[in-house]
Amino acid sequence: MAGCKQMKTNNQDLPSYILTTDCPDTTGIVAAVTNFISDQKGLITESAHFRDPYADRSLMRTEFRGNALPPLGELERSFSVVAGPFGMHWNFYPTGQRPRTLIAVSKQGHCLNSILHRWSMGVLPVDVVGIVSNHDAHRKMARWYEIPYHYLPIDRDRKAEQEDRLLEIFDSSNCDLLVLARYMQILSAGVCQRLAGRCINIHHSFLPGFKGARPYHQAYARGVKIIGATAHYVTEDLDEGPIIEQAVERVSHAMGPDKLMEIGHDLESLVLLRAIRWHAEHRVFQSGPKTVIL
């Protein structure tokens, strides 16, 4: 029994990587990837493949490990020979590498609190390196978690300067991901383009839905029977970016706006956490205007 326990511990410490590939669909893709990993003395621990019939593309995520694997640079050079004939877009990521994450928030702190709690418990695979806000409401929470808090108030005539400061913080902190955890400001087209594929927003409905102010009051007035939340990548088109995750909950006519808001906040937190995790684990593939989760 002691020998078995020691083997399990060693396996967890083996060099481990995630390989993502995206290429036009054809025969031999899965075989090429798996044969390459086998040739490198790697053991596949998780693999998922999807053929998008509408885009005619093959998407694949493969996680593998091994004590005889070559260094990452050598893996990349060797795989480029395999990937070339398929026209692959591909990347290797060390398993367990945690994206440095900046969180933007306005007044409502339910998503922020949920993220910070799970991050502090070590169950959300990101490194939170800072919080930016156009309100000073969450400084105490940031202090509790010992995270830098950047108060960036909005001046209608100087909003571009505020966005520049946000980007400066993102860059100087070497961030990989910006999470809009109910950040109630519209990012400019330039910021959206610069952070394409690296900025996740949580929306207060099952898109498309009730846009603008007081969404739960709109839902109540319309007598909706379900409410939801949507996490998506941010693009220039407001709330139209590729959807990563959604969830809904049935409600009834007996529930007022406050109850709908309570349920909605729970959904928003859950959906955003899933989206962050899947992005951090390199499970999200963008295929045109949509995503595929592997």
C-alpha positions as CSV (number, residue, x, y, z in Angstrom):
1,M,0.0,0.0,0.0
2,A,2.8,2.4,0.8
3,G,4.3,1.8,-2.7
4,C,0.9,2.7,-4.3
5,K,0.6,5.9,-2.4
6,Q,4.1,7.0,-3.3
7,M,3.4,6.3,-7.0
8,K,0.3,8.5,-6.9
9,T,2.2,11.4,-5.4
10,N,5.0,11.1,-8.0
11,N,2.4,11.1,-10.8
12,Q,1.0,14.3,-9.6
13,D,4.4,15.9,-9.7
14,L,5.2,14.8,-13.3
15,P,5.7,17.4,-16.0
16,S,2.2,18.0,-17.4
17,Y,0.9,20.0,-20.4
18,I,-2.3,21.0,-22.2
19,L,-2.2,21.0,-26.0
20,T,-5.0,22.8,-27.9
21,T,-5.4,22.5,-31.6
22,D,-7.7,24.2,-34.1
23,C,-7.5,23.4,-37.8
24,P,-9.6,22.6,-40.9
25,D,-11.3,19.3,-40.6
26,T,-9.7,16.3,-42.3
27,T,-8.7,12.7,-41.6
28,G,-5.8,11.8,-39.3
29,I,-5.9,14.8,-36.9
30,V,-6.6,12.8,-33.7
31,A,-4.1,10.2,-34.7
32,A,-1.4,12.7,-35.4
33,V,-1.9,14.4,-32.0
34,T,-2.0,11.2,-30.0
35,N,0.9,9.5,-31.8
36,F,3.0,12.6,-31.2
37,I,2.3,12.5,-27.5
38,S,3.1,8.8,-27.4
39,D,6.3,9.4,-29.3
40,Q,7.3,11.9,-26.6
41,K,6.7,9.3,-23.9
42,G,3.6,11.2,-22.7
43,L,0.5,9.7,-21.0
44,I,-2.8,11.2,-22.0
45,T,-4.9,12.0,-18.9
46,E,-7.8,13.9,-20.6
47,S,-8.8,14.4,-24.2
48,A,-11.7,16.0,-26.0
49,H,-12.3,16.5,-29.7
50,F,-15.1,18.3,-31.6
51,R,-15.8,18.7,-35.3
52,D,-17.7,21.8,-36.0
53,P,-19.7,20.8,-39.1
54,Y,-20.8,24.4,-39.9
55,A,-17.3,25.8,-39.8
56,D,-15.7,22.6,-41.1
57,R,-13.1,22.8,-38.4
58,S,-11.5,20.3,-35.9
59,L,-11.0,21.4,-32.3
60,M,-9.1,19.4,-29.8
61,R,-7.9,19.7,-26.2
62,T,-5.4,17.1,-24.8
63,E,-3.9,17.0,-21.4
64,F,-0.8,14.7,-20.9
65,R,2.1,14.1,-18.6
66,G,5.2,12.0,-18.3
67,N,8.6,11.9,-16.5
68,A,10.5,11.6,-19.8
69,L,8.9,14.5,-21.6
70,P,11.3,16.9,-23.3
71,P,11.4,20.6,-22.3
72,L,8.6,22.8,-23.5
73,G,10.6,24.5,-26.2
74,E,11.6,21.1,-27.7
75,L,8.0,19.9,-27.6
76,E,6.9,23.0,-29.5
77,R,9.6,22.6,-32.1
78,S,8.8,19.0,-32.7
79,F,5.0,19.5,-32.8
80,S,5.3,22.3,-35.4
81,V,6.5,19.6,-37.9
82,V,3.3,17.6,-37.1
83,A,1.0,20.6,-37.2
84,G,2.2,22.1,-40.4
85,P,0.5,19.9,-42.9
86,F,-2.9,20.3,-41.1
87,G,-2.7,24.1,-41.0
88,M,-3.1,24.0,-37.2
89,H,-3.4,26.9,-34.8
90,W,-1.9,25.3,-31.6
91,N,-0.6,26.0,-28.2
92,F,1.1,24.1,-25.3
93,Y,0.3,25.3,-21.7
94,P,1.8,23.9,-18.6
95,T,-0.9,22.3,-16.6
96,G,-1.7,24.3,-13.4
97,Q,-0.5,27.6,-14.9
98,R,-2.8,30.2,-13.4
99,P,-3.7,33.3,-15.5
100,R,-3.0,36.6,-13.7
101,T,-6.4,38.1,-13.4
102,L,-7.7,41.7,-12.9
103,I,-11.3,42.1,-11.7
104,A,-13.4,45.2,-12.6
105,V,-16.5,45.9,-10.5
106,S,-18.9,48.7,-9.8
107,K,-21.3,48.9,-6.9
108,Q,-22.7,45.3,-6.8
109,G,-20.2,43.0,-5.2
110,H,-21.8,39.5,-5.3
111,C,-19.7,38.2,-8.2
112,L,-16.6,39.8,-6.8
113,N,-17.2,38.2,-3.4
114,S,-17.8,34.8,-5.0
115,I,-14.6,35.0,-7.0
116,L,-12.4,36.1,-4.1
117,H,-13.8,33.5,-1.8
118,R,-13.1,30.6,-4.2
119,W,-9.7,32.1,-5.1
120,S,-8.7,32.4,-1.5
121,M,-9.7,28.7,-0.9
122,G,-7.5,27.6,-3.8
123,V,-10.3,26.1,-5.9
124,L,-10.4,28.7,-8.7
125,P,-7.4,28.3,-10.9
126,V,-6.4,32.0,-11.3
127,D,-4.2,34.5,-9.6
128,V,-6.2,37.6,-8.7
129,V,-3.7,40.4,-8.8
130,G,-5.9,43.4,-8.4
131,I,-9.4,45.0,-8.3
132,V,-10.4,48.1,-10.3
133,S,-13.6,50.0,-9.6
134,N,-15.3,53.2,-10.5
135,H,-16.7,53.2,-6.9
136,D,-14.9,53.0,-3.6
137,A,-17.4,50.5,-2.1
138,H,-15.2,47.4,-2.1
139,R,-11.9,48.7,-0.7
140,K,-12.6,47.0,2.7
141,M,-13.1,43.6,0.9
142,A,-9.9,44.1,-1.1
143,R,-8.0,44.9,2.2
144,W,-9.4,41.7,3.8
145,Y,-8.1,39.6,0.9
146,E,-4.8,41.7,0.7
147,I,-5.4,42.6,-2.9
148,P,-4.5,46.0,-4.4
149,Y,-7.5,48.1,-5.0
150,H,-7.5,50.8,-7.7
151,Y,-10.3,53.4,-7.4
152,L,-10.9,54.8,-10.9
153,P,-13.8,57.2,-10.7
154,I,-15.6,58.1,-13.9
155,D,-15.6,61.7,-15.2
156,R,-17.9,61.9,-18.3
157,D,-15.6,64.2,-20.1
158,R,-12.4,62.2,-19.2
159,K,-13.6,58.6,-19.6
160,A,-10.8,57.8,-22.1
161,E,-8.2,58.7,-19.4
162,Q,-9.9,56.4,-17.0
163,E,-9.7,53.5,-19.5
164,D,-6.1,54.3,-20.2
165,R,-5.4,54.0,-16.5
166,L,-7.2,50.6,-16.4
167,L,-5.1,49.3,-19.3
168,E,-1.9,50.6,-17.6
169,I,-2.8,48.6,-14.5
170,F,-3.6,45.5,-16.6
171,D,-0.3,45.8,-18.4
172,S,1.9,46.7,-15.4
173,S,0.4,43.8,-13.4
174,N,1.3,41.4,-16.3
175,C,-2.3,40.3,-16.5
176,D,-3.7,37.6,-18.8
177,L,-7.4,38.1,-18.1
178,L,-9.8,41.0,-17.2
179,V,-13.1,39.9,-15.6
180,L,-16.0,42.3,-15.6
181,A,-17.7,41.2,-12.4
182,R,-20.7,43.5,-12.8
183,Y,-18.6,46.4,-14.0
184,M,-21.4,48.7,-15.2
185,Q,-19.4,50.7,-17.8
186,I,-19.2,50.2,-21.5
187,L,-15.7,49.6,-22.7
188,S,-14.6,51.5,-25.8
189,A,-14.0,49.7,-29.1
190,G,-10.3,50.2,-28.7
191,V,-10.2,48.5,-25.3
192,C,-12.4,45.6,-26.6
193,Q,-10.1,45.1,-29.6
194,R,-7.0,45.2,-27.4
195,L,-8.4,42.7,-24.9
196,A,-10.1,40.4,-27.5
197,G,-10.4,36.9,-26.0
198,R,-9.0,38.1,-22.7
199,C,-12.0,39.9,-21.2
200,I,-15.0,38.1,-19.8
201,N,-18.3,39.8,-18.8
202,I,-21.3,38.6,-16.8
203,H,-24.7,39.7,-18.1
204,H,-27.8,39.8,-15.9
205,S,-30.0,37.8,-18.2
206,F,-30.2,34.8,-20.5
207,L,-29.2,36.7,-23.7
208,P,-30.8,38.1,-25.6
209,G,-33.0,39.6,-22.9
210,F,-33.8,42.7,-20.9
211,K,-31.1,45.2,-21.6
212,G,-30.4,48.5,-19.8
213,A,-31.4,49.6,-16.3
214,R,-33.4,47.7,-13.7
215,P,-33.5,44.4,-15.6
216,Y,-35.2,42.4,-12.8
217,H,-37.9,45.0,-12.6
218,Q,-38.4,44.7,-16.4
219,A,-38.6,40.9,-16.0
220,Y,-41.1,41.2,-13.2
221,A,-43.3,43.6,-15.2
222,R,-43.3,41.1,-18.1
223,G,-44.2,38.2,-15.8
224,V,-41.3,36.1,-16.9
225,K,-41.2,32.4,-16.0
226,I,-37.4,31.9,-16.1
227,I,-34.5,34.2,-15.4
228,G,-30.9,33.6,-16.3
229,A,-27.3,34.8,-16.6
230,T,-24.8,34.8,-19.4
231,A,-21.0,34.9,-19.4
232,H,-19.4,36.0,-22.6
233,Y,-16.3,37.4,-24.1
234,V,-16.4,41.2,-24.6
235,T,-16.5,42.6,-28.1
236,E,-17.3,46.0,-29.7
237,D,-20.9,44.9,-30.1
238,L,-22.5,45.4,-26.7
239,D,-23.5,42.1,-25.0
240,E,-23.1,40.3,-28.3
241,G,-19.7,38.6,-27.7
242,P,-19.2,34.8,-28.0
243,I,-21.1,33.1,-25.1
244,I,-19.1,30.9,-22.8
245,E,-21.8,29.8,-20.3
246,Q,-25.4,30.3,-19.4
247,A,-27.9,29.2,-16.7
248,V,-31.5,29.7,-15.9
249,E,-33.9,29.2,-13.0
250,R,-37.7,28.9,-13.0
251,V,-39.6,31.6,-11.2
252,S,-43.2,32.3,-10.5
253,H,-45.7,35.2,-10.5
254,A,-45.5,35.3,-6.7
255,M,-41.9,36.4,-6.7
256,G,-41.2,40.2,-6.6
257,P,-38.2,42.0,-8.0
258,D,-36.2,41.6,-4.8
259,K,-36.6,37.8,-5.0
260,L,-35.8,37.7,-8.7
261,M,-32.7,39.8,-8.0
262,E,-31.6,37.3,-5.3
263,I,-31.9,34.3,-7.6
264,G,-30.3,36.3,-10.4
265,H,-27.3,37.2,-8.4
266,D,-26.7,33.6,-7.5
267,L,-26.9,32.6,-11.1
268,E,-24.6,35.4,-12.2
269,S,-21.9,34.3,-9.7
270,L,-22.2,30.6,-10.7
271,V,-22.1,31.3,-14.4
272,L,-19.1,33.7,-14.1
273,L,-17.1,31.3,-12.0
274,R,-17.6,28.5,-14.6
275,A,-16.6,30.8,-17.4
276,I,-13.4,31.9,-15.6
277,R,-12.5,28.3,-14.7
278,W,-13.0,27.0,-18.3
279,H,-11.0,29.9,-19.7
280,A,-8.2,29.3,-17.2
281,E,-8.1,25.6,-18.1
282,H,-8.0,26.4,-21.8
283,R,-11.3,24.7,-22.5
284,V,-12.9,27.6,-24.5
285,F,-12.4,27.5,-28.2
286,Q,-13.8,30.4,-30.3
287,S,-15.4,29.2,-33.5
288,G,-16.6,32.3,-35.4
289,P,-19.3,34.1,-33.3
290,K,-19.7,31.2,-30.8
291,T,-17.6,29.1,-28.5
292,V,-17.0,25.4,-28.0
293,I,-16.2,24.1,-24.5
294,L,-14.0,21.0,-24.4
